[in-house]
Amino acid sequence: MCLPNNLKDLHTQQPEELRFGSCLLHRGPDWMAGLFSKQAAVYAAARPVYPKDLFTKLAALTAHHRLAWDVGTGNGQAAIGVAEHYNSVLATDVSKEQLVHAVPHSKVRYLHTPNATPGEDLVTMLGGEGSVDLITVAEAMHWFDLPAFYDIARRVLRRPGGVITVWGYNYRISPVEDMMTRFFNTTLPYWDTRARHCMNGYWDLPFPFDDIGLGREGDPANLDMEHDMSFEGLIGMLRSWSVVTMAKQQGVDLLGERMVKELEEEWGGASLVRKVTFKAFLLAGTPRADD
Ligand SMILES: C[S@@+](CC[C@H](N)C(=O)[O-])C[C@H]1O[C@@H](n2cnc3c(N)ncnc32)[C@H](O)[C@@H]1O
């Protein structure tokens, strides 16, 4: 496929060729890419894998299975699940570092979309209007410029039959809710305000699409994600939180020795592996006829 000049195929471009500016899908300048790039290697190892039946459920919602777009793909956590059900997946991210750690898959094409990428180019890259059967945004939606992103989503989704689905998870992890809440409270002064939607479980996330029975604006569906987690895995996951990077940039180590010791005691010891459940939340919809 011939791509617009400023959309760089990760596997053919060198870092010095990557450009940064201010993006339509992006509220800040270079900030977001930097925030997730710094912890990209930790992120790849630490984040939960999404359940297979989630992708089966999502695939059943779309009329066709030609192309999916995973936006804010990170290391491809959602893209590789989606690829089991679609002919091909375009997986895009503003952070080149995140993509460097992405899981390769024969049906997934990872593309770095620098934050200077105009919306028009994104539409062309995706094959034009009405080309995309499923859009997935996993744990990334709250960082986007929502009106700009929704405008592109409405344009590229197939009509009828195209579906957009967004989901997230936060510090609510069972059965260690109390420990997580205590740690979360120490992070409060450092969160970017955009993360508010995620902390609120997407209850207040604007989502102007028609309801298709799997979470809607103001009423997200519950998505329980089970995970076997070691203490090392827990600390790795907390280190991959953007707020930990943000605090560090201000000279504060939220996961200093003392905090790690406290967490270890509450967890039940450094060698304990626990079965935990992330209390995730999800919204799905299809473009409104009059949009
Ligand atoms: C918390 S990570 C989620 C990664 C992955 N989807 C997952 O489920 O683990 C958020 C990702 O969104 C990316 N991101 C943030 N703003 C973006 C934007 N405007 N366009 C594309 N990607 C963006 C970040 O670089 C980061 O990789």
The ligand as a Gaussian input file, in Angstrom:
#p B3LYP/6-31G(d) Opt

LIG

0 1
 C       -1.829000       2.801000      28.245000
 S       -1.171000       2.500000      26.640000
 C       -2.267000       1.221000      25.979000
 C       -1.569000       0.320000      25.012000
 C       -2.354000      -0.911000      24.551000
 N       -3.456000      -0.529000      23.715000
 C       -2.845000      -1.746000      25.707000
 O       -4.002000      -2.133000      25.688000
 O       -2.069000      -2.052000      26.611000
 C       -1.707000       3.932000      25.759000
 C       -1.094000       4.017000      24.379000
 O       -1.752000       5.038000      23.641000
 C       -0.776000       5.700000      22.866000
 N       -1.359000       6.992000      22.473000
 C       -1.626000       8.032000      23.277000
 N       -2.172000       9.032000      22.563000
 C       -2.259000       8.589000      21.287000
 C       -2.750000       9.168000      20.082000
 N       -3.248000      10.382000      20.067000
 N       -2.713000       8.443000      18.937000
 C       -2.201000       7.180000      18.959000
 N       -1.707000       6.589000      20.072000
 C       -1.742000       7.291000      21.219000
 C        0.428000       5.749000      23.769000
 O        1.623000       5.990000      23.075000
 C        0.382000       4.367000      24.394000
 O        1.103000       3.408000      23.657000

